[in-house]
Amino acid sequence: MVSIGWKTINGADNLSWPVKYKTLILYILPFILAGSGLEVFIITTNNRYLIDEEIEKQVIRFPQRMSKEQFFPVAYHYMFLSRQLEEKFKELFSKGYIKGTVIISIGNEATTVGMTLPFRPGKDVIALGHRDFGAHLAVGASSMSMICQYMANEKSPTGGKEGNVHHGDPKMRRFPFMSHLGSMLSTAVGGTWAARKAGEEVFGLTTIGDGGSSTGDFHESLNLASVLRVPVLFIVENNYYAYSTPVKNQYNCKRLSDRAAGYGIKGKTIDGTDVWEVYNAVYDALEAMNEDQYPRLIECMTLRLEGHAVYDKAEYVPRDLLNKWRENDPLIKARSALFDCGFSEDDICQFEQQITDTVNNQILEALQYGRPNPHATSMKVYAERSLERVKPFKASNARNLNAIQSALDYLLSENSNAFIIGQDVGVYGSAFKTCKGLYEKYPERVIDSPVCESATVGFCLGASQTGSQPIMEFQFADFATDAVTQLGLNTATWFYRSDSPAPVLVRMPSGGGITLGAFHSGEFDGLWTRFPGLKIFFPVTPQETFEALVAGFYDPNPCIVFEHKLLYWGKQGNIDFDGDLNSIYRPRKYTEGSRLTIVAFGAMVEAAISVVNDQKYSAEVWNPFILNPVELDPIIESVRSTGHLLVVQESGYTAGSGDRIISIICKECFNSLKSAPVLISAPDTPAPFAKELESFYLPSHSRIRNAIESMIGEECE
């Protein structure tokens, strides 16, 4: 049995070894000796593979510019390494070592490497696309980590929870990719903006393909970056096909860079197969952005030399077109340039062999790693809370509207890195005046956003990764449906995918009762509770509203606070917040009783309390307060005692959280129930506009009263 491995010696310096000897000892000798049956261990430094580190020392980043002689050895290294890795991934996929698929970026190496080499890893904000393999390598991802990521083994950066291109490192400001094209663009805008607000002279880089340039997020992000004047470089990798759809079926403008003019910024189209041209165009853009702070758009023309993914044979690409571009292979062009930089054929071959041997060796090692252990792998979707206490706050005779105003003022005054963004939150003070007076006190941190809900959420997510604490207001909860992908899939899963918290507070004015019709009356609690990673608060009283906003702000996870619009002007109450954050995370009980447990949220809590108090029913009225992850233990104990459960929700029968709450409680209290649980809700229709129709639509006092009496047979005392 042959065993090949590595032993590490601190301080061993093999950087001075001649390359040919290092190659022999590190990569060839083990395989020669393995034939003898000996156990072979190779002594190296703490960095097992030094090629990446050696090359990185040669990279000169912005504001300095590399000469051709400095640039091409570095660029060709990353281009060749990218090509070698992808060729190996195809082979590993065919042999079953890689599952799912392998997205192919062969032919895009000049664009992906050329565009990233000016940027500074760990400082500039980078959000890459699915065909940017070489870019990851050029800004800090090791080839070994990429191999493990594609194999989804126990050493993968995501622990096997994500595969292939879905990775990144937010701590190094390289944001993890998600497959919904366009969603990453706004994160780069927000991350760059926040870092600059903190005094850092940083830039952003984000990419999209020709197909992705048709998405709404592309246009929203460009507009947002321009309006807020954020120096982000948008790269469009135009490879003539969105999967199999040719560009003639995607857009009707001459060049995609022409779209820049519509946003008041400059665009340029270049040869994406010429790594030197790409590098210099990007460098020119950085110099320009450094002067005026406006974003830029560069369209890089190229053609992937293979299909969309390993399973795609690209039969839809005309052979003559493919052959033409293969003659323009960016790797061949970059290799030829090395001769002009003083390299001989032997030098280049030795260089290539070193990379090839390294890749082969790393793959052999990666194959020895185990598979992810479901019992040892963290599957947590929520980051742990660490902050326990903050500054206390008191106020008298406050309504919910006042509580929101006070909470926002409190958060902005106590946190200089906090900001509020949303439609009309500035001078106007927001649609319901919840932000009234804040712009005058914090003009730099109360920001009117364009009408771009999805991009604004992405902006907040990115900002949360570079030191800011965002508070976003949707004008109506209904409008948040435009950001389901960005909030429910990207932001909510951020911690699970990257192990980096995403502290984003989202405010959603919700609910009906004020005759605003179908597009301004929704709660959508049932929608958002379906996304693991989101925390959802639904307060009722001024005290609860203040607490929910403060808790949501200081929570390291993305939090939604539903603010029922009907309660903005509801009952007055005192706010007495003692600063204890831990005490906030609990269900709330409003009445005492022994015959029935009522669970409600939003305006329905007030309705249930009113019926119970008016009729003097012996019932407990509860609000879970946090709908996701829902905590029902005290409510379960109540149901075990009363034996009856009534849930009242404003949402439609199948659209709210009530059915989920009933399901959970039934599983825990099945033997204690004296009757079947009852759900009172609105019908499964959109909210009507006319007052008479809306009154019939919403759960009424009479419906609640009749349900109670049918369940427990209790008459008015």
N, C-alpha and C positions, 0 to 999 in steps of 0.2 A: 504494500500500500504506500503510495507516494503522498507526501504531505508537503505542500508549498505554502509558505507564509512569510510574514514580515516581522522583524524585531526592530524596535525603535530605540535609538540612543540619543538622549538630549545633548544638544550642542554639536552633534556631528555635522560637519560642514562639507557637503559634497558639491556645492556650487562651483567650486574651483576645479572639479574633475573635468577632464576633456570629455566632450559630449560622446565621442565614440566609445570611451571606456565605460561611461555611465550607462550607455545603452546596452553594452555587452553584459555588464554586471547586473543591472536591474531587470532587464527584460529577456535576454537570450540565455544567459547561464542557467537560470532555474530549469528551463526546459531541456537543456543538454544534460544536466545532472539528474533530472528526474528519471531519465532512462536507466540510471544506475540503481534505482530503488532507494536512494538515500533521502532522508528528510532534509529539505532545503529551506533555510531561512536566510533572507537577505537583510543586511543591516542598512537602514536609511535614517534620515532625520525624522523629526516629528511630522513634517509634511511628507506624506508618502510619495506624492507625485509633485515634482517641483516645476514641471514645465509651465503650468499656469502662473505660478508665482514669479518665475523667471521672466516670462513674457510681460506680465503686468508691470514689472519694474521698468520696462522699456517704453510703456505707454505714456505719452505726454497729453494731459487733459487740458480742457479750457481753463484759462484764457490763452495758453500757449498753443501753437499750432505745429504739428510735426512736419518735417520735410519729407520728400518722397523716400529718401534713404532711411529715415526713421520709421516712416509709416508702413511701407509695404511688408517688411518682415513680420510686424505685429499683425497687420490685417490678414496676411496670408495664413498666419498661424491659426487665427480664429476661424477663417473661412474653411481651411482644410480640415481642421478639427471638427467643425460643424458637419461637413460633408461625410467624413469618416464615421462619425457617430450615427448619423442618419442611415448610412448604408448598413451599418451593423444592426441598427434597430430593425430594419427591414428583414434582415436575416434572422434575428432573434424572434421576430413576430412569426415568421414562417415556421420556426421550430417550436413555437408555443411558449417561449419564455416571456414574451410580452403579450398581454391580452388586450382586448378591446380593439384598438387600432393604433396606427402611427400616422400622424399628420405629416405631410411631406413639405419641406421648405427648400428642397434641392433646386437650385437656380436662383434663389433669393439671397444668397450669402453676401453679395456685394452690398445690397441694400441694408440687410440686418446688421452687418458688422460695421459698414461705413457710417451708418447713422448714429451708432452708439459710442464709438470710440472717443468723440469729443466730450461726452458726458462723464460726470464724476460719480462713481459708485458710492452709495451711502450718503450723498449730499443732494444731488439732483433727483427729481421725482420721475420715475419711469413706470409706465403702464404699457406693457407689450401685448401683441396679438398672438394668434395661434400659429402663425407661420414665421415666428421670430426666434427660431432656435439659436442661431448664431449670436443674436443680440444678448440673450441671457449669458452666454459665455463671455462676451466682451464687457459685460458690466458686473462680473463677480461670481456668477454661478460656476461651480467647478464641474468638470466633465464627469467626475465620479458621482456627484449628486444628481446630475441629469440622467445617468445610466440607472441609478437606483430608483429615480422617479418613474422612469418609463417601465421598469420591471415591477414597480409597486411592491418592493420588498420591505423588510423591516427597517432598512436604513434610508428609505426614501424621505425627502424633506417633509412630506405630508404624512409619513407613516403608513402609506398605502391607502389613505382615505381618498386621495385624488390621484389621477394618473396622467401620464403624457404631458400635455401642455398646461395643465391646470395647476400651476405652482407659481411661487414668487417668494419674496422675503420682505414684508412690510417694514421690518426693523432696519433694513438697508434701503428702504424707499423704492423697492422693486415690487410693485403691487401684483398679487396673484391674478391670473387670467380667469375669466369665465367665458363660456361659449356663446353667450348672447352678444352678438357683434355690436359694437358701439358702446357697451355698458362701461368699458374701462376708461373711455376718454375723459369723462367728467371727473373721475377720481384723480387723474393727473392734474386737472385744472384746480380742484380743491386743495390737493396736497401742496402744489406749488404756491398757490395764493396764501395759504396759511403759513408756510415757511417764510415767505417774503414778509408777511405781516409781523412775524417774529424777528425780523431784521436780517434774515439770511438772504444772500444774493444767489438764489438758486434758479434753475430752469426746469421745465417739464418736458418730457418726451412721451408721446403716445402714438400708437399706430392703428391703422385700419386698412382693410383691403378695398378693392374696387367695389365688391359686393356690399361690404359693410358701410360704404359711404352713402348708401341709399337709406340707411336706418335713421329714424328720428333722433336718436341719441347723438349721431354724428353732427347733425345740424344744431341741435340744442347745445352741444358742448362747444362747438365753434363760436356760436353766438354768445354764450356765457363767458367764454374766455376773452372775447373781444370787448364785451360790455364792461367786464370787471378789470380789463387790461392786465391779463395774466400772461407772462412770457412762456407759453407752452408751444412746442413745435409739434404740429400734427403731420405725420408721415402717412401718405396714402400709397400703399404697395399695390400698384396696378399691374396685375399679371394676366389681364385680359379675360379671366374667367372667375366667376363666383361659383366655386365647385365646378359645375358643368355649364352654367349659363354665361354666354358671351357678353361682353360689355355693351354690344349694340342693343341688347335687351335690358340693360340696366340704367343707362343714362343717355341723354340726347345732347349733352354739351360736347364741345370739341375736346376739352381737357378738364379733368376733375379739379385741377388747380385753379381754373377760372372761377370756381365757386367761392374762393377766398374773397373776391371782390364784394360779394353779397354781404359779407360780414365786416367790411371795412378794413380788411387786412391784406397782406401781400401773399401771393402764391407763385409757385414755380414748378415747372415740369422738367425732370432730368432723366438721364440714362441710368436706370437702376442696376444695370449690369457692370457699371464702371465704379469700383469701390472708391477710387480716388476722387471722382466727380461727386459721388454721394457725400464723402467725408467733407470736402471743401464747401459744398452747398449747405450742409448742416452747420459747418463752422461759420460760414457767412451769416446764416440765420441767427445763430447764437450772438454774434457780434451786433447784429441789428436789433435783436430783442434786448440786449444789454443796454442799448441806447434809448429805445422808446417804450419798452415793456409790453409791446403788443405781440400777440401770438403770430405764428407763421404757418403756412401750409406748403409742403413739398410733395409733389407727386412723382414717385419713382417708377418708371416704366420697365417692366421685366416680364418674364414668363416662367412660371414654374416648369421645370423640365420633366416632371412626372405628374401623376394624378393628384387629386386632392389629398388622398390618403393611400395607405399601402394597398388597400383593396381595389383602388380605382385605377384602371388601365388607361384612362384619358383617351378613349377612342373618339371622343367628340372633338378633339383638337386636330385640325388638318395636318397631315404628315409634313407637308412642305413648310408650314408655319413652325412646327415643332423642330424640324431639322434646321431651319434658319436660326432659331434661337439657340439651339445646341451648338452651333458654330460660334455663337456669342456667349458661350458659357463663362460666367463671371470668374470661376475658379481658374480657368485657362488664361484669361486676361490678366488676372492678378499674378499668376505664376510667371507669365512672360515679363511682367514689370520688374520682377526680382533680378533679372539679368541686367537691367539698366541700373540697378542699385548695387552692382558689384558681386552678385552671387553667381557661382558656377553651377553647372548641372549637378555635380557631385554634392555641392553644398545643399542644394534644394532637395535632392534625393535623401540625403542624410537627415535633413530637417523633417521631411515627410515620414521617413521611416521611424524616427523617434516618436512622432505623434501617433503613427499607426501602432507601434509596439505598446505605447502607453495605453491607448484605447483598448487593445486586445487584453492587456494585463488587467486593466480595471474591470473589464467585463468578466474575466475569469474570477476575479475576487468577488464581484457582485453576485455571481452565480452561486457562491458559497454562502451568501447570507440567507437567513431564514425568511419565511413568509411572515407577514404581520400576525401577531397573536391577538385575537379578538378580546381576550381577557386582560391583556397588558396594554393594548393600544387605547389611548384616551379618545373617547367618543363624545367628549363634552362639547356642548354647543353654547354654553354660557361661561364667560370668564368669571372668576371669583371676585366678589366684592371685598375690598380691603379697608376702605374708609368707613369709619363707624360714627363719627360725630362731626357736625359742622356748627356754624354759628346759629344760636336760637333766634326765633322771630315771633313777635306778637302783634296782633291787630284786632280791633274791635269792630263789630257791626259790619262785617264784610260780606259781600255777595261773591259768587263764584268769579264774576268778572273782575272784581277788586282783588280777589285772591290770585288770579292769573297775573294781573299787572304787578302785584307785590312780589310774587315769586320770580318773575322775569327780572324785575329791578334788583331784587336780592341776589340773583345768580350773576348778573352782569357786574354788580358792584363788588362782589366777593371774588370774582374770577376774571382777571384781565384778559385771559385767552378765550373767553366765551364770546360768541356772537349769535345774533338772530338773523335768519334769512327767510324770505318768503315774499309772496306777492302783496304789495301795498302795506308792508309792515313799517315802512319808514315814516315820512311826514304824515301820511294818512292815519297811521296807527293801527292798521289791519282792518279787515272787513267788519269785525265786531268790536273794534277799538280795544282789543286786549293788549295791544302794544302802545297804547296812547301815552305820549310823553317820553318814551324811551329814546326815540331818535334825537330829541333835543339834549338828552343827557349823555348818550353814547353814539354820536353821529358816525363814527368809524366802525361801529360794531352792530348797527341795525341796518340791514342791507335789503333793499328792494331787489327782488330777483325778476328776471324775465319770466314769461309764462312757459316754463320748462320744468315740470315736476320731476321727471326722471333724472335729468341732468343735475338738478338742484340736490336731490338725494345723493347722487354720486359725488357731487362737489363736497357735501358734508362728510361723506365717508372718507374721501381723500384728505380733507382738512383734519379729521380726527386722527389721522396717522402721522401728522407732522406737527402736533403740539396744540392744536386748537380744540375747543369744545363747542361743537355746533348745536344750535337749537333751530330746528326748521318748523315753520308753520305752513301746513296746507290750508288754503283758504277755506275749503270744505273737505270733509273726509271723502266725499265722492270723487274729488279730483285726484286723490291718492292712487286710484286705480290706474292712472297713467304711469305709475312708478312701481308697479307690482314686481317686475323683474329686478329693478335696482334696489328696492327695499326688502322684498321678501326673499330673493335668491342671492343677491350679491352681499348686501349689508348684513343680513341675518346670518349668513353662513360664514362670514369673514373669519371669525374666531375659530370655528371648527376647521376651516381650510388652512389657516395660516398661523394659528396660535397667537394672533395679535388682536387685542380687544378693539372694539369699534364703538366707542361711546358717542352715540348720536341720539339726541332727544328730538322726537317728532311729535308735534302737536296737531291733533285732528279735530276741529269743530265738527260735531256730528249730530245726527238725530233730527226728527221732525217735530211737528207741533207748532210751527210758525209759518205754515203755508208757503213753502218754497218749491214744492214739486219734486219730481223724480230725480233730478240731478243735483239737488242741494239738501236732501233730507236723509241720506243713508247713514247707517252706523258702520256696517261692514266689519263688525267684531268677529263674526264667523270666518270671514276671509283671512284676516291677519293672524288669528290664532292657529291657523294651519301651517305657519312657517316657524319651524324650530329655530331658536336663536333670538327671536324677538321677545321682548318683555312688554306686556300690554297692561296699562293701568286704566281703570275706569272709575274715577272718583265721582262723588255726589255732592258732598258738603264743601263749603269753603275751606275747612280744615283739611279735608281729604285732597282737594284740588291743589292746595299749596304743597302738601306733602308729596303728592304724586309727581309734580314737576320737579321738586328738589331731589327726590329719590331717583327719578329718571335721568336727571342731569348728572348726578354723581355715580350712577351705575356704569360699570365698564362695558355694558352691552347696549345695543340699539334698543331704545325704549319708545313706545308709542303711548301718549296720553290722550285718551278720548275725552273731549270736552263737550258735553251735551249742550247744544245751543239754547235749549229751553231753560236750562238751569243757570245760564249766565246772569239772568235777572231774578233768580229764585230767592229763597229764604236767606235772610241774613244770619250770620253766625260769627263767633269769635275764632280767631286763629291763635293757637298757643303751641307753637312748634318748639320743642325742647332741644333740638339739634341731634337727636338720636335717630340715625338712619335705619338701624336694624329694626326698630319697633314699627316701622311703616309697612313692612312686608307681611301683611296679615289681612284676613277677611274682616269685614266690619259688621257688627250687629246693632240694630236700631230699636228693636222692641223685644219684650220678654213674653214667653208663652209656653204652653206645654202640649197643645193639640196639633200644631201644624208648623212646618218649616217652609218659609217662602224665600226663594233665591231670586234676586232681581239685580239689574244694573242700569246705569243711566237714569233717565227720567222715570223709568218704571219702578225704581226704588221709592221715589216720592209717592207714586201712585199706590204702591202696595202699603206703605206706611199709612197713607191717608185712609185707605179702606179698613185696615186693622184697627186704627185708633178710633175712627168714626163708629165702627160696628162693635168695638170692644171685643174683638176676637182674641182668643188665647193663642197667639201665633208669634213665632220669631221671624223677623225679617232680616235677611242677610244680603250683603253685597260681597262677592268674592274679592273685589277691589283689584286684584291682579288676575286677569283672564288667561295669561300665558307667561310662564308656566303656572297653571292654576293651582292654588293651595286650598283644599277643601276640608282639611282635617276637622276643624271645629264645626263646620257645617255638617259633615258626616256624623259627628257625635250628636248634633241636634236632631238629625233625622232618625238616628237610632233611638232617641228618646221619644220623639213625637210620633214616629211611624208614618208620617205623611209628608210628601214633598210636592210643592208647587213652584214652578219656575215661570217667571214673567220676563219676556224680552220684547223689545220694540221691533227687532228685525223680523223678516219673514220666517215662517215655520222651519224651513230647511236652511235658512241663511245665517242663523245666529249661533251663539255658543250654548244655547239651552240644551240641545240634544246631547252635546258632549258632557255637560255637567250632569245631566240625568244618567247618562251611561256610567260615568265614574261612580256616582253615588249608589246606583243600583248594584254595582258589583260589590261594593263594600257593605251595603245595608240590606241586601235582598231578604234576609230572614227577619229583618226588623220591620219591613214595610207592611202596613195594614191595608194599603190601597195602592193602585197603580199611580205612579207619578203623573202629573199633569203639566203640560207646557202651554202657556198662553202666549200668543205671538200675533204679529201682523200677518195677513195673508201673503202668499207667495206672489205678490205683484209689486210693481214699482209704486212708490209713494205718490198718491194723487195730489193735485194742486188745490182744488176747491176746498174750502174750510169744512163743508158738510161731509165731503168724501174723506178727507183726512181724519176727521173725528171718528168716522165709522171704521177707518183703516187701522188706527192705533188701538192697542188694548185699552179698554175703558174700565172705569171703576165698577160698573155693573158686571162686566165679564169676570173681573177678579173676584168680586163678591160672590157671584153665582158659583164659580169654581170652588171657592173656599167652602161654601155651604154644602155643595154636593159631595165634597170630600170628607168633611167632618161632621156634617149635620148639625152645626151649631147656629143657633138663632141669636139675634141681638139681645143683649141683656137689658 
